[in-house]
Amino acid sequence: MPTTPWIALTSGIMYRNMEDDMGVCRTDIRIESYALAITDATTNGAHGSVKVAELPKGYNAFIKSMIDATVLAGSGGIADDATYDIGIGSAAAGVDNEVLATTEQDIVTKQEGDLSSGAATLAGVVDLTAVSHDGRSTATSLYLNVAIAAADCSDDDTLTFNGGGNDYLAASVFFLKTTV
């Protein structure tokens, strides 16, 4: 399976693409101790987003994805027992609501939960929801998105992503690619 080298997007975030002879592809995302800025939007909750990968140009039909990570709230505005949504989408999180929806979580469906003592673990969460994107004319960007409930955030803060058992956030997206 041809594999691209790891591509660094920003400090602590990198990805690579792999493809076999049958058009089945996989994108691996690796985030090592990345502090995602979370912006408090008062009654609309709090939000954070960062680009984590760029899928190759071609028609992409996603068949499976997974995420494995631990998250830790900063010492600012996020409550230690905050309700969160974490997902990977084809668009960055908007600032108009306190939950992830549509393209904010269409690659890895949002994982909803509550922090416990300011931390949470997403251990090998697998999403088998089939979705498709028409990437024939442009490549598809992937964004790690977070939304925090309005009642659980009083100021801007950070949410630090580390890996589950790997010491880094690991996410993989499996998809079919056809070129035109």
Backbone as ProteinMPNN parsed JSONL, in Angstrom:
{"seq_chain_A": "MPTTPWIALTSGIMYRNMEDDMGVCRTDIRIESYALAITDATTNGAHGSVKVAELPKGYNAFIKSMIDATVLAGSGGIADDATYDIGIGSAAAGVDNEVLATTEQDIVTKQEGDLSSGAATLAGVVDLTAVSHDGRSTATSLYLNVAIAAADCSDDDTLTFNGGGNDYLAASVFFLKTTV", "coords_chain_A": {"N_chain_A": [[0.844, -1.162, 0.0], [0.848, 2.065, -1.053], [2.268, 4.736, 0.749], [2.128, 8.011, 2.018], [4.651, 10.185, 3.373], [4.674, 11.242, 6.856], [2.887, 14.211, 7.281], [3.31, 17.371, 8.52], [1.086, 19.625, 9.99], [0.846, 21.64, 11.894], [2.556, 22.473, 14.925], [2.742, 19.508, 16.642], [0.634, 18.279, 15.261], [0.001, 15.945, 12.777], [-0.371, 14.054, 9.699], [-0.97, 11.209, 7.522], [-1.443, 9.673, 4.322], [-2.654, 6.644, 2.904], [-2.902, 4.175, 0.33], [-4.359, 1.379, -1.329], [-4.14, -1.037, -4.084], [-6.756, -1.392, -4.885], [-8.201, 0.901, -4.498], [-8.944, 1.432, -1.908], [-8.537, 3.495, 0.798], [-6.689, 5.006, 3.498], [-6.486, 7.385, 6.016], [-4.349, 8.459, 8.451], [-4.292, 10.165, 11.502], [-2.39, 12.039, 13.746], [-1.98, 13.412, 16.869], [-0.029, 15.009, 19.128], [-0.111, 15.953, 22.322], [-1.661, 18.484, 22.024], [-2.864, 21.702, 22.531], [-5.935, 22.812, 22.158], [-7.462, 25.792, 21.34], [-10.274, 27.052, 22.963], [-13.071, 28.916, 22.442], [-15.195, 31.006, 24.182], [-18.553, 31.486, 23.532], [-20.625, 32.667, 24.874], [-24.034, 32.429, 25.317], [-24.187, 30.645, 23.227], [-22.577, 28.515, 23.699], [-19.251, 27.036, 23.794], [-16.439, 26.796, 21.589], [-14.085, 25.05, 19.512], [-11.627, 24.457, 16.976], [-9.499, 22.754, 14.674], [-7.524, 22.199, 11.798], [-6.814, 18.942, 10.754], [-6.124, 17.137, 8.772], [-5.702, 16.504, 5.231], [-7.466, 15.119, 2.749], [-6.725, 13.126, -0.167], [-7.286, 14.366, -3.514], [-10.233, 13.412, -5.187], [-13.152, 11.295, -5.503], [-14.657, 10.733, -2.474], [-15.806, 8.237, -0.454], [-16.711, 7.546, 2.67], [-16.064, 4.851, 4.793], [-15.46, 3.876, 7.313], [-14.38, 4.994, 10.522], [-12.256, 5.97, 13.266], [-11.424, 6.983, 16.635], [-9.1, 7.688, 19.208], [-8.329, 8.911, 22.245], [-7.268, 11.097, 24.95], [-8.584, 13.82, 26.792], [-8.021, 16.999, 28.3], [-9.117, 19.593, 30.248], [-8.22, 23.066, 30.397], [-7.159, 25.438, 32.93], [-8.947, 27.456, 33.01], [-11.881, 28.703, 31.787], [-13.502, 26.396, 31.33], [-15.681, 24.146, 32.855], [-15.006, 21.6, 35.327], [-16.697, 19.434, 35.1], [-17.817, 19.58, 32.609], [-20.097, 19.309, 29.816], [-19.487, 17.892, 26.681], [-18.993, 17.841, 23.071], [-17.165, 16.03, 20.748], [-15.735, 15.685, 17.621], [-14.897, 14.798, 14.191], [-14.924, 16.661, 11.296], [-15.887, 17.793, 7.962], [-15.875, 20.473, 7.865], [-14.962, 23.403, 9.721], [-15.845, 23.98, 13.162], [-18.78, 25.832, 13.81], [-19.903, 28.892, 15.412], [-22.409, 29.114, 16.397], [-23.993, 27.459, 17.952], [-24.287, 25.095, 20.725], [-23.656, 22.476, 20.274], [-22.178, 19.961, 18.169], [-22.921, 19.579, 14.717], [-24.11, 18.377, 11.522], [-21.813, 19.094, 8.983], [-19.792, 19.563, 10.793], [-19.213, 17.28, 12.127], [-19.186, 15.101, 10.423], [-17.403, 13.175, 9.546], [-16.026, 11.687, 11.62], [-18.398, 10.819, 13.716], [-19.85, 12.878, 16.212], [-18.77, 12.505, 19.585], [-20.377, 12.398, 22.522], [-20.201, 13.57, 25.85], [-19.288, 13.848, 29.351], [-16.922, 15.729, 31.133], [-14.796, 14.523, 33.711], [-13.508, 15.541, 36.608], [-12.22, 17.384, 35.033], [-11.26, 15.926, 32.869], [-11.371, 13.476, 30.165], [-11.838, 10.352, 28.401], [-11.632, 8.983, 25.2], [-11.861, 6.036, 24.042], [-10.787, 4.201, 21.547], [-13.06, 4.673, 19.896], [-15.287, 3.71, 17.453], [-16.685, 4.541, 14.335], [-19.107, 3.559, 12.203], [-20.696, 4.734, 10.331], [-21.68, 5.354, 7.083], [-20.663, 7.827, 4.869], [-20.473, 10.292, 2.265], [-18.392, 12.359, 0.206], [-17.958, 14.681, -2.367], [-15.104, 14.848, -3.731], [-13.908, 15.329, -6.141], [-13.082, 17.654, -7.529], [-11.743, 19.203, -5.667], [-9.588, 18.691, -2.88], [-10.51, 17.134, 0.264], [-10.708, 18.688, 3.331], [-10.079, 17.903, 6.749], [-11.344, 18.471, 10.0], [-10.725, 18.674, 13.457], [-13.148, 19.026, 15.812], [-14.711, 20.747, 18.539], [-17.314, 21.241, 20.867], [-18.674, 22.905, 23.639], [-21.056, 22.855, 26.234], [-23.098, 25.733, 26.888], [-23.639, 26.414, 29.577], [-21.476, 25.351, 30.836], [-19.135, 26.714, 30.445], [-17.29, 29.57, 31.146], [-15.467, 31.353, 30.219], [-12.825, 31.965, 27.79], [-10.683, 29.181, 27.032], [-8.603, 26.216, 27.076], [-8.468, 22.968, 25.555], [-6.734, 20.169, 25.961], [-5.431, 17.724, 23.866], [-4.392, 14.425, 24.051], [-2.977, 11.192, 23.506], [-4.799, 8.07, 23.769], [-3.966, 5.033, 24.694], [-1.657, 5.386, 23.33], [-0.096, 7.588, 23.79], [-0.659, 9.73, 22.175], [-3.169, 11.478, 20.296], [-5.053, 9.422, 18.284], [-6.425, 8.916, 15.159], [-8.181, 7.354, 12.573], [-9.28, 7.24, 9.24], [-11.119, 5.45, 6.999], [-11.624, 5.059, 3.545], [-13.087, 5.063, 0.232], [-11.658, 5.794, -2.898], [-12.039, 7.32, -5.969], [-10.831, 8.402, -9.045], [-11.483, 10.947, -11.453]], "CA_chain_A": [[0.0, 0.0, 0.0], [1.658, 3.287, -1.064], [2.034, 5.584, 1.912], [2.83, 9.281, 2.025], [5.311, 10.415, 4.656], [3.888, 12.06, 7.778], [2.846, 15.617, 6.885], [3.033, 18.191, 9.704], [0.245, 20.799, 9.726], [1.25, 22.607, 12.903], [3.286, 21.771, 15.971], [2.0, 18.463, 17.33], [-0.407, 17.672, 14.426], [0.489, 15.423, 11.503], [-1.209, 13.008, 9.104], [-0.436, 10.537, 6.333], [-2.439, 8.978, 3.507], [-2.234, 5.364, 2.338], [-3.869, 3.669, -0.644], [-4.005, 0.093, -1.915], [-4.413, -1.136, -5.518], [-8.201, -1.478, -5.134], [-8.818, 2.191, -4.234], [-9.278, 1.601, -0.497], [-7.555, 4.422, 1.357], [-6.738, 5.259, 4.936], [-5.754, 8.553, 6.49], [-4.041, 8.405, 9.88], [-4.074, 11.472, 12.113], [-1.656, 11.894, 15.007], [-1.853, 14.672, 17.589], [0.727, 14.807, 20.364], [-0.231, 17.015, 23.314], [-2.045, 19.726, 21.363], [-3.818, 22.511, 23.293], [-6.895, 23.437, 21.258], [-8.092, 26.986, 21.909], [-11.728, 26.995, 23.056], [-13.582, 30.276, 22.547], [-16.514, 31.087, 24.813], [-19.521, 32.271, 22.757], [-21.681, 32.923, 25.867], [-25.216, 31.552, 25.261], [-24.03, 29.678, 22.143], [-21.588, 27.515, 24.096], [-17.847, 27.316, 23.513], [-16.077, 26.029, 20.397], [-12.704, 25.014, 19.066], [-11.45, 23.736, 15.721], [-8.176, 22.784, 14.062], [-7.385, 21.307, 10.642], [-5.963, 17.818, 11.132], [-5.702, 16.332, 7.61], [-6.197, 16.832, 3.897], [-7.603, 13.883, 1.977], [-6.342, 13.321, -1.556], [-8.341, 14.715, -4.464], [-10.942, 12.251, -5.72], [-14.446, 11.098, -4.857], [-14.403, 10.039, -1.221], [-16.939, 7.632, 0.25], [-16.126, 7.095, 3.925], [-16.666, 3.587, 5.205], [-15.212, 3.606, 8.726], [-13.407, 5.879, 11.144], [-12.104, 5.722, 14.701], [-10.65, 7.981, 17.366], [-8.609, 7.211, 20.493], [-7.668, 10.082, 22.819], [-7.668, 11.648, 26.237], [-8.657, 15.279, 26.743], [-7.854, 17.625, 29.608], [-9.474, 21.011, 30.227], [-7.278, 23.994, 31.013], [-7.569, 25.91, 34.261], [-9.681, 28.709, 32.818], [-13.321, 28.812, 31.8], [-14.252, 25.145, 31.158], [-15.969, 23.477, 34.13], [-14.422, 20.261, 35.471], [-17.696, 18.422, 34.751], [-18.459, 20.12, 31.403], [-20.632, 18.45, 28.761], [-18.765, 18.194, 25.446], [-19.088, 17.094, 21.819], [-15.897, 15.994, 20.033], [-15.893, 14.959, 16.374], [-14.082, 15.238, 13.062], [-15.834, 17.024, 10.221], [-15.335, 18.369, 6.734], [-15.888, 21.926, 8.062], [-14.637, 23.838, 11.078], [-17.005, 24.213, 14.026], [-19.357, 27.165, 13.821], [-20.029, 29.462, 16.757], [-23.819, 29.448, 16.536], [-24.727, 26.561, 18.835], [-23.437, 24.432, 21.712], [-23.468, 21.074, 19.891], [-21.697, 19.766, 16.803], [-23.951, 19.058, 13.823], [-23.863, 18.299, 10.07], [-20.438, 18.96, 8.504], [-18.835, 19.693, 11.897], [-18.961, 15.954, 12.69], [-19.647, 14.136, 9.422], [-16.373, 12.164, 9.26], [-16.128, 10.901, 12.85], [-19.584, 11.342, 14.385], [-19.53, 13.438, 17.527], [-18.83, 11.723, 20.808], [-20.9, 13.259, 23.574], [-19.867, 13.082, 27.178], [-19.032, 14.814, 30.41], [-15.615, 15.652, 31.762], [-14.758, 14.124, 35.112], [-12.311, 16.205, 37.153], [-11.579, 18.111, 33.941], [-10.656, 15.028, 31.878], [-12.22, 12.453, 29.541], [-11.141, 9.416, 27.522], [-12.35, 8.401, 24.072], [-11.013, 4.863, 23.846], [-11.042, 3.379, 20.372], [-14.43, 4.853, 19.434], [-15.384, 3.397, 16.024], [-17.882, 5.058, 13.677], [-19.341, 2.803, 10.97], [-21.649, 5.463, 9.509], [-21.164, 5.612, 5.738], [-20.957, 9.147, 4.329], [-19.662, 10.536, 1.076], [-18.066, 13.728, -0.171], [-17.493, 14.778, -3.747], [-13.797, 15.485, -3.712], [-13.309, 15.218, -7.48], [-12.435, 18.882, -7.984], [-10.865, 19.707, -4.611], [-9.338, 17.766, -1.783], [-11.364, 17.333, 1.431], [-10.005, 18.971, 4.582], [-10.702, 17.346, 7.947], [-11.17, 19.332, 11.161], [-11.072, 18.218, 14.791], [-14.067, 20.036, 16.324], [-15.18, 20.594, 19.908], [-18.322, 22.172, 21.368], [-18.911, 22.784, 25.082], [-22.346, 23.433, 26.596], [-23.011, 27.122, 27.344], [-23.631, 26.486, 31.038], [-20.241, 24.745, 31.348], [-17.958, 27.502, 30.085], [-17.458, 30.955, 31.567], [-14.426, 32.177, 29.618], [-11.975, 31.232, 26.856], [-9.876, 28.182, 27.723], [-8.018, 25.244, 26.153], [-8.726, 21.549, 25.769], [-5.517, 19.524, 25.472], [-5.617, 16.374, 23.35], [-3.281, 13.474, 24.124], [-3.441, 9.896, 23.044], [-5.275, 7.074, 24.707], [-2.859, 4.168, 25.07], [-0.54, 5.611, 22.418], [0.524, 8.861, 24.133], [-1.046, 10.744, 21.196], [-4.492, 11.244, 19.727], [-4.972, 8.649, 17.053], [-7.68, 8.79, 14.426], [-8.018, 6.795, 11.242], [-10.461, 7.323, 8.394], [-11.028, 4.548, 5.859], [-12.534, 5.544, 2.518], [-12.873, 4.664, -1.152], [-11.302, 6.931, -3.723], [-12.027, 7.107, -7.423], [-10.482, 9.631, -9.747], [-12.314, 11.191, -12.642]], "C_chain_A": [[0.894, 1.231, 0.0], [1.262, 4.198, 0.099], [2.789, 6.883, 1.74], [3.587, 9.39, 3.344], [4.379, 11.224, 5.556], [4.013, 13.512, 7.351], [2.455, 16.425, 8.12], [2.204, 19.401, 9.292], [0.6, 21.951, 10.651], [1.967, 21.815, 13.99], [2.379, 20.776, 16.683], [0.92, 17.789, 16.5], [0.203, 17.221, 13.109], [-0.458, 14.343, 11.003], [-0.462, 12.358, 7.945], [-1.582, 9.82, 5.636], [-1.831, 7.696, 2.958], [-3.308, 4.891, 1.368], [-3.401, 2.309, -1.156], [-4.398, 0.076, -3.388], [-5.894, -1.152, -5.856], [-8.919, -0.155, -4.858], [-9.29, 2.376, -2.806], [-8.154, 2.416, 0.139], [-7.731, 4.537, 2.858], [-5.923, 6.51, 5.209], [-5.582, 8.406, 7.996], [-3.735, 9.809, 10.365], [-3.405, 11.241, 13.463], [-1.504, 13.274, 15.638], [-1.173, 14.382, 18.922], [0.629, 16.045, 21.237], [-0.502, 18.372, 22.671], [-3.109, 20.437, 22.183], [-4.706, 23.272, 22.312], [-7.545, 24.627, 21.961], [-9.612, 26.838, 21.836], [-12.219, 28.416, 23.328], [-14.99, 30.26, 23.112], [-17.405, 32.011, 23.987], [-20.776, 32.52, 23.585], [-22.847, 31.951, 25.702], [-25.15, 30.521, 24.134], [-22.979, 28.613, 22.463], [-20.172, 27.978, 23.82], [-17.398, 26.361, 22.416], [-14.577, 26.089, 20.137], [-12.589, 24.143, 17.844], [-10.001, 23.823, 15.272], [-8.158, 21.797, 12.901], [-6.402, 20.209, 10.995], [-5.517, 16.962, 9.95], [-6.298, 16.898, 6.337], [-6.25, 15.522, 3.121], [-7.221, 14.138, 0.533], [-7.554, 13.65, -2.426], [-8.945, 13.447, -5.055], [-12.272, 12.106, -5.021], [-14.227, 10.234, -3.625], [-15.701, 9.524, -0.617], [-16.382, 6.998, 1.516], [-16.841, 5.843, 4.408], [-16.449, 3.277, 6.684], [-14.224, 4.635, 9.257], [-13.334, 5.559, 12.632], [-11.269, 6.833, 15.318], [-10.301, 7.403, 18.741], [-7.838, 8.379, 21.116], [-8.061, 10.284, 24.272], [-7.681, 13.164, 26.07], [-8.594, 15.813, 28.168], [-8.157, 19.112, 29.475], [-8.391, 21.833, 30.888], [-7.807, 24.461, 32.359], [-8.36, 27.207, 34.174], [-11.169, 28.545, 32.918], [-14.119, 27.536, 31.661], [-14.422, 24.47, 32.517], [-15.388, 22.068, 34.143], [-15.39, 19.142, 35.115], [-18.467, 18.808, 33.479], [-18.979, 19.023, 30.472], [-19.982, 18.865, 27.45], [-19.277, 17.358, 24.278], [-17.702, 17.158, 21.193], [-16.123, 15.162, 18.783], [-14.909, 15.463, 15.329], [-15.035, 15.47, 11.898], [-15.111, 17.599, 9.018], [-15.396, 19.901, 6.768], [-15.529, 22.227, 9.508], [-15.92, 24.112, 11.855], [-17.459, 25.662, 13.915], [-19.47, 27.649, 15.252], [-21.484, 29.778, 17.082], [-24.62, 28.489, 17.405], [-23.747, 25.821, 19.742], [-23.272, 22.938, 21.461], [-22.917, 21.021, 18.47], [-22.817, 19.151, 15.966], [-23.433, 19.068, 12.385], [-22.38, 18.171, 9.758], [-19.378, 19.18, 9.581], [-18.454, 18.33, 12.468], [-19.393, 14.86, 11.715], [-18.606, 13.082, 9.037], [-16.269, 11.198, 10.433], [-17.281, 11.53, 13.631], [-19.244, 11.766, 15.802], [-19.687, 12.416, 18.638], [-19.263, 12.684, 21.893], [-20.509, 12.684, 24.921], [-19.699, 14.215, 28.155], [-17.615, 14.62, 30.914], [-15.788, 15.192, 33.202], [-13.442, 14.646, 35.664], [-11.511, 16.865, 36.034], [-10.986, 17.238, 32.852], [-11.695, 14.053, 31.32], [-11.353, 11.573, 28.653], [-12.096, 8.941, 26.439], [-11.487, 7.218, 23.646], [-11.466, 4.034, 22.657], [-12.466, 3.469, 19.863], [-14.469, 4.657, 17.92], [-16.716, 3.894, 15.491], [-18.033, 4.328, 12.347], [-20.366, 3.473, 10.06], [-21.021, 5.762, 8.152], [-21.614, 6.999, 5.278], [-20.113, 9.343, 3.079], [-19.488, 12.029, 0.853], [-17.592, 13.697, -1.606], [-16.198, 15.57, -3.745], [-13.12, 15.432, -5.07], [-12.572, 16.474, -7.905], [-11.494, 19.478, -6.943], [-10.692, 18.634, -3.545], [-10.26, 18.108, -0.609], [-10.5, 17.565, 2.666], [-10.788, 18.372, 5.739], [-10.346, 18.222, 9.149], [-11.56, 18.591, 12.425], [-11.9, 19.337, 15.414], [-14.524, 19.69, 17.736], [-16.254, 21.643, 20.167], [-18.541, 21.86, 22.848], [-20.239, 23.466, 25.381], [-22.164, 24.826, 27.21], [-22.892, 27.234, 28.859], [-22.313, 26.008, 31.645], [-18.981, 25.511, 30.99], [-18.217, 28.964, 30.417], [-16.435, 31.9, 30.957], [-13.656, 31.329, 28.609], [-11.054, 30.298, 27.638], [-9.181, 27.329, 26.663], [-8.511, 23.85, 26.515], [-7.538, 20.826, 25.139], [-5.818, 18.086, 25.092], [-4.312, 15.614, 23.448], [-3.834, 12.145, 23.663], [-3.969, 9.038, 24.16], [-4.09, 6.253, 25.171], [-1.614, 4.415, 24.254], [0.27, 6.852, 22.737], [0.316, 9.919, 23.058], [-2.467, 10.443, 20.759], [-4.297, 10.485, 18.439], [-6.359, 8.615, 16.425], [-7.341, 8.227, 13.055], [-9.34, 6.888, 10.515], [-10.223, 6.415, 7.204], [-12.034, 4.999, 4.815], [-12.165, 4.952, 1.162], [-12.56, 5.909, -1.965], [-11.363, 6.519, -5.183], [-11.678, 8.424, -8.063], [-11.304, 9.734, -11.017], [-11.445, 11.559, -13.808]], "O_chain_A": [[1.638, 1.436, 0.959], [0.081, 4.397, 0.385], [3.96, 6.875, 1.358], [3.207, 8.756, 4.329], [3.412, 11.82, 5.081], [5.115, 13.993, 7.087], [1.395, 16.197, 8.703], [2.567, 20.12, 8.361], [0.645, 23.105, 10.227], [1.969, 20.584, 13.951], [1.363, 21.161, 17.262], [0.327, 16.816, 16.964], [0.842, 18.007, 12.408], [-1.244, 13.785, 11.769], [0.539, 12.882, 7.455], [-2.558, 9.414, 6.266], [-0.656, 7.656, 2.594], [-4.491, 5.174, 1.561], [-2.21, 2.099, -1.389], [-4.932, 1.063, -3.895], [-6.255, -0.942, -7.014], [-10.143, -0.098, -4.974], [-9.963, 3.361, -2.502], [-6.978, 2.069, 0.031], [-8.781, 4.209, 3.41], [-4.814, 6.672, 4.699], [-6.56, 8.246, 8.727], [-3.003, 10.554, 9.713], [-3.804, 10.36, 14.224], [-0.968, 14.193, 15.019], [-1.678, 13.609, 19.736], [1.224, 17.076, 20.923], [0.314, 19.289, 22.76], [-4.144, 19.851, 22.5], [-4.278, 24.258, 21.711], [-8.11, 24.484, 23.045], [-10.166, 26.536, 20.779], [-11.833, 29.039, 24.317], [-15.872, 29.583, 22.585], [-17.066, 33.174, 23.765], [-21.877, 32.576, 23.037], [-22.67, 30.753, 25.926], [-25.978, 29.611, 24.091], [-22.545, 27.887, 21.569], [-19.923, 29.169, 23.634], [-17.908, 25.245, 22.316], [-13.901, 27.052, 20.498], [-13.355, 23.194, 17.678], [-9.347, 24.848, 15.465], [-8.703, 20.698, 13.0], [-5.299, 20.479, 11.471], [-4.617, 16.136, 10.104], [-7.261, 17.664, 6.361], [-5.222, 14.894, 2.866], [-7.377, 15.258, 0.047], [-8.684, 13.269, -2.12], [-8.218, 12.51, -5.386], [-12.49, 12.764, -4.004], [-13.678, 9.136, -3.717], [-16.597, 10.309, -0.305], [-15.653, 6.009, 1.44], [-18.071, 5.784, 4.429], [-17.197, 2.482, 7.253], [-13.34, 5.092, 8.533], [-14.246, 4.948, 13.189], [-10.517, 7.526, 14.634], [-11.114, 6.712, 19.357], [-6.811, 8.795, 20.581], [-9.045, 9.724, 24.757], [-6.893, 13.723, 25.307], [-9.051, 15.169, 29.113], [-7.527, 19.809, 28.68], [-7.724, 21.376, 31.816], [-8.796, 23.93, 32.862], [-8.436, 27.964, 35.142], [-11.693, 28.277, 34.0], [-15.333, 27.572, 31.857], [-13.451, 24.247, 33.24], [-15.289, 21.42, 33.101], [-14.962, 18.018, 34.855], [-19.619, 18.414, 33.297], [-18.381, 17.953, 30.356], [-19.926, 20.054, 27.135], [-19.904, 16.315, 24.464], [-17.117, 18.238, 21.113], [-16.647, 14.051, 18.867], [-14.183, 16.431, 15.556], [-15.842, 14.608, 11.553], [-13.907, 17.853, 9.045], [-15.01, 20.554, 5.798], [-15.761, 21.414, 10.403], [-16.953, 24.436, 11.27], [-16.65, 26.59, 13.925], [-19.171, 26.914, 16.193], [-21.763, 30.613, 17.943], [-25.822, 28.688, 17.58], [-22.533, 25.905, 19.558], [-22.8, 22.211, 22.335], [-23.158, 21.923, 17.668], [-23.568, 18.304, 16.449], [-22.424, 19.707, 12.088], [-21.741, 17.227, 10.223], [-18.189, 19.005, 9.317], [-17.479, 18.225, 13.212], [-19.904, 13.818, 12.127], [-18.917, 12.176, 8.264], [-16.415, 9.991, 10.241], [-17.156, 12.641, 14.147], [-18.466, 11.115, 16.499], [-20.596, 11.586, 18.634], [-18.585, 13.677, 22.153], [-20.487, 11.468, 25.112], [-19.933, 15.381, 27.838], [-17.159, 13.492, 31.1], [-16.817, 15.45, 33.827], [-12.373, 14.225, 35.222], [-10.281, 16.903, 36.077], [-10.274, 17.746, 31.986], [-12.749, 13.834, 31.916], [-10.28, 11.98, 28.208], [-13.227, 8.546, 26.722], [-10.484, 7.4, 22.956], [-12.417, 3.259, 22.754], [-13.034, 2.462, 19.44], [-13.769, 5.352, 17.184], [-17.756, 3.695, 16.119], [-17.186, 4.461, 11.464], [-20.855, 2.85, 9.118], [-19.946, 6.359, 8.083], [-22.806, 7.306, 5.296], [-19.137, 8.622, 2.869], [-20.319, 12.843, 1.254], [-16.892, 12.768, -2.009], [-16.201, 16.801, -3.756], [-11.893, 15.484, -5.152], [-11.543, 16.385, -8.574], [-10.548, 20.183, -7.296], [-11.559, 17.782, -3.349], [-10.735, 19.238, -0.5], [-9.658, 16.734, 3.006], [-12.018, 18.339, 5.712], [-9.204, 18.657, 9.3], [-12.609, 17.948, 12.469], [-11.426, 20.467, 15.536], [-14.701, 18.524, 18.088], [-16.126, 22.792, 19.744], [-18.586, 20.698, 23.251], [-20.521, 24.537, 24.844], [-21.212, 25.072, 27.949], [-22.13, 28.058, 29.366], [-22.056, 26.231, 32.828], [-17.874, 25.017, 31.206], [-19.236, 29.529, 30.019], [-16.517, 33.112, 31.151], [-13.816, 30.109, 28.575], [-10.687, 30.593, 28.775], [-9.173, 27.686, 25.485], [-8.919, 23.596, 27.649], [-7.358, 20.866, 23.922], [-6.381, 17.325, 25.879], [-3.265, 16.079, 22.998], [-5.039, 12.004, 23.456], [-3.646, 9.232, 25.332], [-3.284, 6.734, 25.968], [-0.606, 3.736, 24.448], [1.232, 7.153, 22.03], [1.044, 10.911, 23.029], [-2.922, 9.302, 20.836], [-3.474, 10.857, 17.602], [-7.347, 8.317, 17.097], [-6.329, 8.59, 12.456], [-10.398, 6.645, 11.097], [-9.243, 6.581, 6.477], [-13.181, 5.292, 5.153], [-11.074, 4.413, 0.977], [-13.145, 6.966, -1.733], [-10.806, 5.496, -5.578], [-12.189, 9.466, -7.652], [-11.756, 8.733, -11.573], [-11.951, 11.803, -14.903]]}, "name": "protein", "num_of_chains": 1, "seq": "MPTTPWIALTSGIMYRNMEDDMGVCRTDIRIESYALAITDATTNGAHGSVKVAELPKGYNAFIKSMIDATVLAGSGGIADDATYDIGIGSAAAGVDNEVLATTEQDIVTKQEGDLSSGAATLAGVVDLTAVSHDGRSTATSLYLNVAIAAADCSDDDTLTFNGGGNDYLAASVFFLKTTV"}
